[in-house]
């Protein structure tokens, strides 16, 4: 789809950028709220030897109802699986096109 005028295209780009910025800031806001709510836990996780990746999951597990936990971890699993599938598809495609294509020259893409 395209915009019907330059003004609408400009407006759409600005609104889209603001929406993207809002979604990108959400994990930062949650991590900052974890620091405000439990500074001791966050400082321990950020200290040497701690795992800073556990700040947000710990906040979710300790301060949200089970419905929000299921929703959060389901979305996290979905993001991990979609990234993993794309990561596995790219080298497999390159291998089949570049390596296997040299051995089986008469084959079509089917």
PAVOTOR-52968 format. One line per field, with one value per atom (N, C-alpha, C): y, z, x; residue in one letter; residue number from 1. Coordinates in Angstrom, 1 decimal. Last residue first. Layout:
N
py <- Y; ...
pz <- Z; ...
px <- X; ...
residu <- a; ...
num <- NUM; ...
***
This chain:
110
py <- -27.6; -28.4; -29.5; -26.4; -26.0; -26.8; -29.2; -27.9; -27.6; -30.7; -30.6; -29.2; -30.9; -31.1; -30.9; -30.7; -29.6; -29.7; -31.6; -32.0; -30.9; -30.2; -31.7; -32.2; -27.6; -27.9; -29.5; -27.5; -27.2; -27.5; -27.9; -29.0; -28.7; -25.3; -26.5; -27.7; -23.2; -23.1; -24.4; -24.1; -23.4; -23.4; -25.3; -26.1; -25.4; -23.3; -24.6; -25.3; -21.3; -21.0; -22.4; -22.6; -22.1; -21.9; -23.0; -24.1; -23.8; -20.3; -21.2; -22.4; -19.5; -18.8; -19.7; -21.1; -21.2; -20.6; -20.5; -21.9; -21.9; -18.0; -18.2; -19.5; -18.3; -17.6; -17.8; -19.9; -20.4; -19.7; -18.1; -19.3; -19.9; -16.1; -15.8; -17.0; -17.6; -17.0; -16.6; -18.4; -19.4; -18.8; -15.9; -16.7; -17.8; -15.0; -14.2; -15.1; -17.0; -16.8; -16.0; -16.7; -17.9; -17.7; -14.1; -14.3; -15.6; -14.7; -13.8; -13.9; -16.5; -16.9; -16.0; -14.7; -15.8; -16.5; -13.0; -12.5; -13.6; -14.7; -13.8; -13.4; -15.8; -16.7; -15.9; -13.5; -14.3; -15.2; -12.6; -11.8; -12.5; -14.8; -14.5; -13.6; -14.6; -15.7; -15.5; -11.2; -12.4; -13.4; -9.9; -9.9; -11.2; -9.9; -8.8; -8.8; -12.1; -11.7; -10.7; -12.4; -13.6; -13.1; -9.9; -10.5; -11.6; -9.7; -8.7; -9.3; -11.8; -11.8; -10.8; -10.9; -12.1; -12.2; -8.5; -8.4; -9.7; -9.7; -8.6; -8.6; -11.6; -12.1; -11.0; -10.4; -10.8; -11.3; -10.2; -9.0; -9.3; -12.2; -12.3; -11.2; -11.7; -11.8; -11.9; -11.2; -12.6; -12.8; -8.1; -9.0; -10.4; -6.9; -7.0; -8.0; -7.1; -6.3; -6.4; -8.5; -9.1; -8.3; -6.7; -8.0; -8.6; -4.5; -4.3; -5.7; -5.8; -5.4; -5.2; -6.2; -7.4; -7.0; -3.6; -4.6; -5.8; -2.2; -1.9; -2.9; -2.8; -3.6; -3.3; -0.5; -1.4; -2.2; 0.6; 1.5; 0.6; -1.6; -0.9; 0.0; -2.0; -3.1; -2.5; 0.2; 0.1; -1.0; -0.4; 0.8; 0.7; -2.5; -2.7; -1.6; -1.2; -2.2; -2.5; 0.7; 1.2; 0.1; -1.1; -0.2; 0.3; -2.4; -3.2; -2.3; 0.1; -0.7; -1.6; 1.2; 1.7; 0.9; 0.0; -0.3; 0.2; 1.0; -0.4; -0.7; 3.8; 3.4; 1.9; 3.6; 4.0; 3.7; 2.8; 1.9; 2.3; 5.1; 3.8; 2.8; 6.9; 7.1; 5.8; 5.8; 5.9; 6.1; 6.0; 4.7; 4.8; 8.8; 8.0; 6.7; 9.4; 10.0; 9.2; 8.1; 7.8; 8.3; 9.3; 7.9; 7.5; 11.9; 11.7; 10.2; 11.4; 12.0; 11.7; 10.4; 9.6; 10.1; 12.6; 11.4; 10.5; 14.4; 14.8; 13.5; 13.2; 13.3; 13.6; 10.9; 12.2; 12.2; 8.3; 9.0; 10.5; 5.8; 6.9; 7.7; 2.3; 3.5; 4.7; -1.2; 0.0; 1.2
pz <- -7.0; -6.4; -5.7; -8.4; -7.0; -6.3; -10.3; -10.2; -8.7; -11.2; -10.3; -10.4; -12.5; -13.3; -12.5; -10.6; -11.5; -12.2; -7.8; -8.5; -9.5; -6.9; -7.1; -7.9; -6.8; -7.6; -7.9; -5.0; -6.4; -7.3; -2.5; -3.1; -4.6; -2.2; -2.1; -2.9; -2.8; -3.2; -3.2; -1.9; -3.2; -3.6; 0.6; -0.5; -1.9; 2.0; 1.8; 0.6; 2.1; 1.4; 1.1; 3.5; 2.2; 1.4; 6.0; 5.2; 3.8; 6.8; 6.4; 5.6; 7.1; 6.3; 5.9; 9.0; 7.6; 6.7; 11.5; 10.9; 9.5; 11.9; 12.0; 11.4; 11.7; 10.7; 10.7; 14.1; 12.8; 11.6; 16.0; 15.8; 14.5; 15.9; 15.6; 15.3; 16.7; 15.4; 15.0; 19.3; 18.3; 16.9; 20.7; 20.6; 19.4; 20.5; 19.9; 19.7; 21.9; 20.5; 19.8; 24.5; 23.7; 22.3; 25.0; 25.0; 24.2; 25.1; 24.1; 23.9; 27.3; 26.0; 24.8; 29.3; 28.9; 27.6; 29.3; 29.1; 28.6; 29.8; 28.6; 28.3; 32.2; 31.1; 29.8; 33.8; 33.6; 32.4; 33.6; 33.0; 32.9; 35.0; 33.7; 33.0; 37.6; 36.7; 35.3; 38.3; 38.5; 37.4; 39.3; 38.4; 38.7; 40.8; 41.0; 40.1; 40.4; 41.7; 41.9; 37.6; 38.4; 39.8; 36.7; 36.2; 37.2; 37.9; 38.2; 37.8; 36.7; 38.1; 38.6; 34.0; 34.4; 35.9; 34.4; 34.0; 34.3; 35.4; 36.1; 35.7; 34.1; 34.9; 35.6; 32.9; 32.0; 32.8; 34.7; 34.5; 33.6; 37.0; 35.6; 35.4; 38.7; 38.7; 37.2; 38.6; 38.7; 38.7; 40.0; 39.3; 39.6; 39.9; 40.5; 39.7; 39.0; 38.2; 38.7; 41.0; 39.7; 38.8; 43.1; 43.3; 41.9; 42.1; 42.4; 42.5; 42.1; 40.9; 41.0; 44.8; 43.9; 42.6; 45.8; 46.3; 45.3; 44.6; 44.2; 44.7; 43.7; 44.4; 44.1; 42.4; 43.4; 44.3; 40.8; 41.8; 42.9; 39.2; 40.0; 41.1; 38.0; 38.9; 39.7; 36.4; 37.6; 38.5; 34.6; 35.5; 36.7; 33.3; 34.0; 35.0; 32.2; 33.1; 34.0; 30.5; 31.5; 32.6; 28.7; 29.5; 30.7; 27.5; 28.4; 29.3; 26.2; 27.2; 28.1; 24.1; 25.4; 26.5; 21.9; 22.2; 23.6; 21.8; 22.0; 22.4; 21.2; 22.4; 22.8; 18.8; 19.9; 21.2; 17.2; 17.4; 18.6; 17.4; 17.9; 18.2; 16.2; 17.6; 18.2; 13.6; 14.4; 15.8; 12.8; 12.9; 13.7; 12.8; 13.7; 13.9; 10.7; 12.1; 13.1; 8.5; 9.0; 10.4; 8.3; 8.6; 9.1; 7.6; 8.9; 9.3; 5.1; 6.2; 7.6; 3.8; 3.9; 5.0; 3.9; 4.6; 4.7; 2.3; 3.6; 4.4; -0.2; 0.5; 2.0; -0.6; -0.8; 0.1; -0.3; -1.4; -1.6; 0.3; 0.7; -0.5; -0.5; -0.5; -0.1; 0.0; 0.0; 0.0
px <- 12.1; 11.0; 11.7; 14.1; 13.9; 12.8; 15.6; 14.9; 14.7; 18.7; 17.5; 16.9; 21.1; 19.9; 18.6; 23.2; 22.9; 21.6; 24.1; 22.9; 22.5; 26.4; 26.4; 25.3; 25.7; 26.9; 26.9; 23.7; 23.4; 24.5; 24.9; 24.1; 23.8; 26.1; 26.8; 26.1; 24.1; 25.5; 26.3; 21.6; 21.8; 23.2; 22.0; 21.3; 21.5; 23.3; 23.9; 23.3; 21.4; 22.7; 23.4; 19.4; 19.1; 20.4; 20.7; 20.2; 19.9; 21.2; 22.3; 21.9; 18.3; 19.3; 20.5; 17.0; 16.6; 17.7; 18.0; 18.3; 18.0; 17.1; 18.5; 18.9; 14.3; 15.0; 16.5; 14.0; 13.7; 14.3; 14.9; 15.6; 15.3; 12.9; 14.3; 15.1; 10.7; 10.7; 12.1; 11.5; 11.3; 11.3; 11.6; 12.8; 12.6; 9.0; 10.1; 11.3; 7.7; 7.3; 8.4; 8.8; 9.0; 8.7; 7.7; 9.1; 9.5; 5.0; 5.5; 7.0; 5.0; 4.5; 5.0; 5.8; 6.7; 6.3; 3.5; 4.9; 5.8; 1.3; 1.4; 2.8; 2.0; 1.9; 1.9; 2.1; 3.3; 3.2; -0.6; 0.5; 1.8; -1.7; -2.1; -1.1; -0.6; -0.2; -0.6; 0.4; -0.5; -0.1; 3.6; 2.5; 1.6; 6.0; 5.0; 3.8; 7.7; 7.5; 6.3; 8.0; 7.6; 7.2; 8.8; 7.5; 7.1; 11.3; 10.2; 8.9; 12.6; 12.4; 11.3; 12.7; 11.9; 11.6; 14.3; 13.0; 12.2; 16.8; 16.1; 14.6; 18.3; 17.2; 16.4; 20.5; 19.4; 18.2; 22.5; 21.6; 20.4; 23.6; 23.1; 22.1; 26.8; 25.3; 24.9; 29.5; 29.0; 27.5; 29.2; 30.0; 29.6; 25.7; 27.1; 27.9; 23.2; 24.1; 25.6; 22.0; 22.0; 23.0; 22.2; 22.8; 23.0; 20.7; 22.1; 22.8; 18.2; 18.8; 20.3; 17.7; 17.7; 18.4; 17.8; 18.7; 18.9; 15.6; 17.0; 18.0; 12.7; 13.6; 15.1; 11.5; 10.8; 11.7; 13.5; 12.8; 12.1; 14.2; 15.2; 14.6; 11.7; 12.3; 13.4; 11.6; 10.6; 11.1; 13.6; 13.7; 12.8; 12.4; 13.6; 13.9; 10.1; 9.9; 11.2; 11.4; 10.6; 10.4; 12.6; 13.5; 12.7; 10.4; 11.3; 12.2; 9.3; 8.6; 9.5; 10.7; 10.9; 10.3; 9.6; 11.0; 11.4; 7.0; 7.2; 8.7; 7.7; 7.0; 7.1; 9.0; 9.8; 9.0; 6.8; 8.0; 8.8; 5.3; 4.7; 5.9; 7.0; 6.6; 6.1; 7.1; 8.3; 8.0; 4.4; 5.0; 6.3; 4.1; 3.3; 3.9; 5.9; 6.1; 5.4; 4.9; 6.2; 6.5; 2.3; 2.4; 3.8; 3.1; 2.4; 2.5; 4.3; 5.1; 4.4; 2.0; 3.2; 4.1; 0.3; -0.1; 1.1; 1.8; 1.5; 1.1; 1.9; 3.2; 2.9; -0.9; -0.2; 1.1; -1.7; -2.3; -1.7; 0.8; 0.0; -0.5; 0.3; 1.1; 0.2; 0.8; 0.0; 0.9
residu <- x; x; x; x; x; x; x; x; x; x; x; x; x; x; x; x; x; x; x; x; x; x; x; x; x; x; x; x; x; x; x; x; x; x; x; x; x; x; x; x; x; x; x; x; x; x; x; x; x; x; x; x; x; x; x; x; x; x; x; x; x; x; x; x; x; x; x; x; x; x; x; x; x; x; x; x; x; x; x; x; x; x; x; x; x; x; x; x; x; x; x; x; x; x; x; x; x; x; x; x; x; x; x; x; x; x; x; x; x; x; x; x; x; x; x; x; x; x; x; x; x; x; x; x; x; x; x; x; x; x; x; x; x; x; x; x; x; x; x; x; x; x; x; x; x; x; x; x; x; x; x; x; x; x; x; x; x; x; x; x; x; x; x; x; x; x; x; x; x; x; x; x; x; x; x; x; x; x; x; x; x; x; x; x; x; x; x; x; x; x; x; x; x; x; x; x; x; x; x; x; x; x; x; x; x; x; x; x; x; x; x; x; x; x; x; x; x; x; x; x; x; x; x; x; x; x; x; x; x; x; x; x; x; x; x; x; x; x; x; x; x; x; x; x; x; x; x; x; x; x; x; x; x; x; x; x; x; x; x; x; x; x; x; x; x; x; x; x; x; x; x; x; x; x; x; x; x; x; x; x; x; x; x; x; x; x; x; x; x; x; x; x; x; x; x; x; x; x; x; x; x; x; x; x; x; x; x; x; x; x; x; x; x; x; x; x; x; x; x; x; x; x; x; x; x; x; x; x; x; x
num <- 110; 110; 110; 109; 109; 109; 108; 108; 108; 107; 107; 107; 106; 106; 106; 105; 105; 105; 104; 104; 104; 103; 103; 103; 102; 102; 102; 101; 101; 101; 100; 100; 100; 99; 99; 99; 98; 98; 98; 97; 97; 97; 96; 96; 96; 95; 95; 95; 94; 94; 94; 93; 93; 93; 92; 92; 92; 91; 91; 91; 90; 90; 90; 89; 89; 89; 88; 88; 88; 87; 87; 87; 86; 86; 86; 85; 85; 85; 84; 84; 84; 83; 83; 83; 82; 82; 82; 81; 81; 81; 80; 80; 80; 79; 79; 79; 78; 78; 78; 77; 77; 77; 76; 76; 76; 75; 75; 75; 74; 74; 74; 73; 73; 73; 72; 72; 72; 71; 71; 71; 70; 70; 70; 69; 69; 69; 68; 68; 68; 67; 67; 67; 66; 66; 66; 65; 65; 65; 64; 64; 64; 63; 63; 63; 62; 62; 62; 61; 61; 61; 60; 60; 60; 59; 59; 59; 58; 58; 58; 57; 57; 57; 56; 56; 56; 55; 55; 55; 54; 54; 54; 53; 53; 53; 52; 52; 52; 51; 51; 51; 50; 50; 50; 49; 49; 49; 48; 48; 48; 47; 47; 47; 46; 46; 46; 45; 45; 45; 44; 44; 44; 43; 43; 43; 42; 42; 42; 41; 41; 41; 40; 40; 40; 39; 39; 39; 38; 38; 38; 37; 37; 37; 36; 36; 36; 35; 35; 35; 34; 34; 34; 33; 33; 33; 32; 32; 32; 31; 31; 31; 30; 30; 30; 29; 29; 29; 28; 28; 28; 27; 27; 27; 26; 26; 26; 25; 25; 25; 24; 24; 24; 23; 23; 23; 22; 22; 22; 21; 21; 21; 20; 20; 20; 19; 19; 19; 18; 18; 18; 17; 17; 17; 16; 16; 16; 15; 15; 15; 14; 14; 14; 13; 13; 13; 12; 12; 12; 11; 11; 11; 10; 10; 10; 9; 9; 9; 8; 8; 8; 7; 7; 7; 6; 6; 6; 5; 5; 5; 4; 4; 4; 3; 3; 3; 2; 2; 2; 1; 1; 1
***
